[in-house]
Amino acid sequence: MNIEGTFINNSVTSSLIEFKIKTTMASAFKTLFTDMIKAGGDASKLNKSNLKQQLRLYVKEASPHFLVSDSQYFVPAYFTPEAAVNFNSKFASVSVDSLAGKVILVTKWDLELRRVDSNQVWTSYAGLEVRLIVKEFKPVMNDNGALPRHPTNLYRDDEFKTTIQHYRFVEAAKAGAAMNMPAAPLNGNKGNVSQNVFQAAADNWNFKSGHSKTVSLRKAASPAKKAGTPTAVRASGGVKKVVAKGGRASTSKAAAISKFSGSAKAKKSVSKNTPGNKSTGRNSRGTTAVTTMNQYAKVLSAAMKKKTGKK
């Protein structure tokens, strides 16, 4: 429904301003996904002109899920390996994280209907998920894509959930009619409670399920690092004691070690022998300078005399 209004500007430069406001805007995702469910997952039954349209989408979130929005609802985008390779080759300087809050132009895409576990996949309902398969896209980095409203999850929309529920009922009714169950007797004879009751696993849905291979755009943009050549020797059969042989080989090893050492002088290990009397060099006059028993006795004697003198 369109609302037309006219405002007259009463300022000095009077001018007539005409505008048109659309109170309700059709969501591209809601229209396409609803048609996909009604078509039983067969994309060939959809409007061909709609499938050829380019989608200008706002990236709501790039991690941990790549969520795109049509300004009203958001859905996850699934990328084919070819789309990921083209993005990394043509836009190598653009990171996946930098796409959040930006706009992408999806030039090639498709829709698929999948059966999933809605307890695990939160972008689904009643075991069904319509997937947006992105085959080719490019970022529009100069467009911040300001949204007129905060987008919501399409699978939490009441009308869209009703569409899925109706599809479930229609498929279950078809499965029940095909089983041709005997009806309960109407002439007063005793019947069985199980008569005219049938069981169908997962509502016995029969739709065209998609199987396109998709990859994570983040993992595809971060190639695995090449493993370095292992240089460490693996220990096997316990610790082996290596005995260095004297000669030219040991000399060359010592030269190589000294080349990378901090100083030219070789470091000596601490001797295990009990050290003798410490050399008396220049020491401070504090008590920490006491190094021999004679010095300690003199310090003790001086302290006792000082204490006796105070008394």
N, C-alpha and C positions, 0 to 999 in steps of 0.2 A: 504494500500500500504506500502510495506517495502522498506527501503532504505539501501543498504549495502555499506559500505565504508571501506577503509583500510588506516590506518595511519602508517607511518614508523618513529620510534623514532630515531633521529640522534644523540642521546647522546652516551656516551662511551659504555654503555650496550645497544646495539641496540636490539630492540625487535619488533616483529610484533604484532600490536594490531588490532584485528578484532571486529567489533561491528555491531549491527543491531538496527536501530531506526524505531519505528513505528510512522509514522506521524499522523495517526488517530487511536485512541483507541476507541473501541466500549464501550459505556456507558451501564452499567447493567440496570440502571433505565430506560433509554430511550428505550432499547430493550424490557424489560419486560412490561413497561407501554404501549408502542405502540401495542404490541401483545394483551394486555388486551383489548384495545379499539377495535381493529379489531375483536376480539372474541365476542364482544357485552357484555362484562362483565362476561362471562362464563369462570371461571378459569379452568374448566375441559378440555377446548379445548387447553390449553397451553401445552407447552412441559413439560412432567412430570419430565424429568431430571433437567430442570432448577429450578423447584419448590423445588427440594430436595437439591439444593445447599445451602451451608451456605454463608451468606452475611457478609463480613468484611467491616464495615462502619465506617466512620469518623463522630464524633459528632460535627457538626458545631456550634450548639447552643442548650443549655439545657433549657433556659428560655427567654421569656415566651412560646416559641414554641420549641418542641424537634425536631430539624432538623438534618437529617443525610445525608451524601454525599458519592457518589461512586468515588470521586476525580474529577468529571466533573460537575455533577448536584446535587442539594439537594432537598429533599422532606421531609415532616413531617412524623414522625413515630407515629403510633397509637398502644397503648399497651392494650392487653386484661387484665382483672382482674387477671387471673392466672399468666400472665407474671409479673405483678406488685408484686403479693404476693411472687412469687419465688425469685424475685430480692431482696425484703426486707428481706426475711428469709436467703438467702444464702450470701448476701453481705450487711449486716446490717451496717457495718462501712463505706460504700461508699455512699456519698451523691449524690443527683441528679446533683447539681451544679458542683461537681468535675468531672463529665463525659464530660463536655465541653472541646473540644480540645483533647479528648482521642478517643480510638477505641473500638467499641463494636462488638462482634461476635453474629450475629443473627442465631440461629440454627433452629428455627421453625418460619415460616412466611407464609403469604398468601396475595393475592391481591383482592381488591374489587372495584367495580365501583359504585360511588355514584352521585346522582343529587344534586347539591348544588347551592347556590346563589354566583356567582362569584364576586358580588359587596361586599360581606362580607368575602368570603374565598379567600385569595390572592394566595393560592397554588391550583388554579383551572383555568379552561378556558372554556368559553362558557357554563357554567352551569354544567360541568363535572369535577369530581375529581377521580383519581385512588388512592386508599389508600393502604399504606403498613401496614398490620396488623402484629404486632410483637407478637408472641405467647411464645417465649422463647429466652432469650439472656443472655449474660454475658459480663462484662466489661473486657477489656484488659488494665489494668492500667499502665503496663510497656511499652506501645507503645504510643508515642505521636502522631503518625499518620501524619507526615509532608506531606502536599499535594503538588503536582507539579504545581498546578494552583489554582486560586480562584474559587470555585464552584459557579454556577449560578442557578437560579430558573428554573426547568425543564419546567414549564408552560409558560416561556418566550422564549422558543426555537422555531424558525420559523418552523422547520420540524415537531415538535411535535404538534404545533398549527394547522398546515395544516392537520395532521392526524385526529384531532378532527373535524375540519371543514368538511373534506371529509365524516366522519362518520355522521355528522349532515345532509349533503346533501343526502346521501344514504337513511337514515331513513325517511327523508321528502319525497323523491321520492317514497318510498314504501307506505307511508301513502296516498299520492296523487293517486297512481295507484289503491289502494284498494277502494277508494271512488267512482270510475267510474263516474266522472263528465261529463255531456253532453257538447259536443263541440259546439262552436259558428257556426251558419249556414254559408254555403259557397255558397249558391245559390242567394245571393243578398238580402235575407230577413233581416229585422232588428233584431238584436240580443240584448242581455242584457250584460252590461259590467261585470256582476257578473258571467257570464257563463264561465265554465272551470277554475274558481278560487275557491279555498277552503281555509279554515282556520283550522289550527291544533295547539292546545295549546302545547307549548314547543316542537314543531316539531314532536309531537306524537311519541316520542322515546319509543322504546319497547326493553329494555335490562334487563339483570339479575342484579338487584341491591342488594348489600350486606347489611347485617343488623347486623354485629358483634358488640357486646357491647365492648366499649373501655373506659378506664379511664385515668385520668391524672397521670402520674408517680410521679409528685411532690406531689400531694394531697395524693396519696396512700402511699408515703414515710413519710408523716407527719400525723400520726393518731391524731384524735381529743382528746383533753385533757378531762379527766374525770371531770365531774362537782362535785364540793364539796357539802357536806351536808349543806343546808342553815341553818344558825343560827340566822339571824336577824328576828325579829318579824315584821310581816306586820301590818302597820297602817290601821285601818278600822274604819269608822264612826267618824272621827275627833280625836283630841288629848285628851287622857285620863290622868287625873292627879292622880299620884300614891302617896298615903300618907304612909310614913314609920311608922310602928308600933314599939313602944318601946318594949324592951324585948331581949331575947336571939338571935332572928333572926337578929335584927339590929346590935347586937354586933358582930355576926359572919361575917356580911357583911363588917363592918368597919375593922375587922381584915384582911379580904381578900383584901380590898383596900389598906390598909397600907402595906401589904406584897409586892405589886408591885409598891409602890410609891418611889420617888427618895430619901426621907429622912424619918426618923422615926417620926419626928414632924409633926403633922397635920397642913395643911395650913389653915389659917383663911381668911375669906372673908373680904373685905374692909368695914369698918363700914360706915353707912350712916349719922351718927351724925357729926355735925360740930366740928372739932378738936379744942381743947383749945390752951392755950399758949404753944408754942413749947419749949421743954426742952433746956436750954442753956448749951450745952456741949462745948467741945473744938472745936473751929472753926478757920478757917484761918483768916488772917488779911485783906484779900481783901474785896471789897464791897459785894461780894457774901455771906459774913459771916453775914450780917445784917439780923436779924430775928425778931427784935421788933421795935416799933415806937420810943422808946427812943434812941436806937442805931442809927436809921436812922436820927433823929434830930441832934445828935452829929456829924455824918458824914457830914450832910448838913452845920452845923455851921462851922465846920473846913474848909470845901471847900470855904465858903464865906469869912472867915478871910484870907485865903491864896490868894484869888482873890483880896481882898481889899489891902492886903499888897503889891501885885505886882504893883498896881496903885500908 
